Amino acid sequence: MIKAVAIDIDGTLTDEKRQLDLGAVAKARELEAHGIPVILATGNILCITESASFFIGTTGPLIAENGGIVTYPRTGEVKYSGDIEKVNEAFNALRGKLTVERVMRSELRKTEIALSRTVPVEEIKKVLRGFDVSVVDTKYAIHIKDTRVNKGVALKEAGRMMGIDIKEIAAIGDSENDREMLEAAGYAISVFEEGLKDVSDYITRARFGEGCVEAIEHLIKEKKLY
């Protein structure tokens, strides 16, 4: 039985211009209206995640910085994960080899470093091969994080905060940073991304917010949510 739905933001709840898709927002609110909390799961910083939650109207836990931060506004519980010193060490080595730029508001990040996509991700991975960090391209930024941090581990923590098992949570995402979350969830939907086929129960035909609408409608029908 699905008791909550985790949804990525960028590329899933948004359109091709990275603006919230109002159809997808309406579907998320529909889930909430039927007593199914929505968990936002993003690579973005916590304050943006909190703002998105407020304006969309979600009540589930929030996963920020690709799983580095999990918080449940209803109870005030917050958990930070990963070793930022390991990440900083890798970043310092990286910028000695490549010309990389941090994304805006990087000073607000607590558990990872996010870079603008000005250098191919494979070049960054090559330089950092000997470091105990993960490098993931979300299509919007390239993130350097502790190898123990991902949205799948964070989703399990979100379930614990809510008092439900991770297999009672469905997940919807569109990028490689959603892989672990989709793999861990009780039911997984990839928004258009064939590269996530191996960890998804369903792949939408539509992209971006329209794909999210399709995903939620499919989930409602497949799992008979209401």
Number of C-alpha atoms within 10 A of each C-alpha: 12 20 18 24 25 27 25 26 25 25 25 28 30 23 20 13 10 15 13 20 20 16 15 24 19 14 18 24 19 15 19 18 12 10 14 21 23 27 26 25 30 26 27 19 23 21 12 12 19 19 11 16 19 11 9 18 17 22 19 24 30 27 32 27 27 29 31 28 27 26 22 18 14 11 10 8 11 13 14 16 19 20 18 19 12 18 22 16 13 21 24 10 13 18 13 10 12 12 9 16 13 15 16 10 9 13 10 11 18 17 25 29 24 27 20 15 18 11 14 10 16 12 13 20 17 10 17 18 13 9 16 14 25 18 20 20 19 20 13 17 19 23 26 26 29 23 15 14 23 26 30 23 19 27 29 19 21 27 20 12 19 17 9 16 19 24 16 15 27 26 31 31 33 31 23 16 23 25 22 17 30 30 19 20 25 18 24 27 30 30 30 22 18 13 13 23 16 11 19 22 14 18 22 20 13 15 21 25 26 20 27 34 25 20 28 22 13 15 21 14 11 10 12 10 15 9
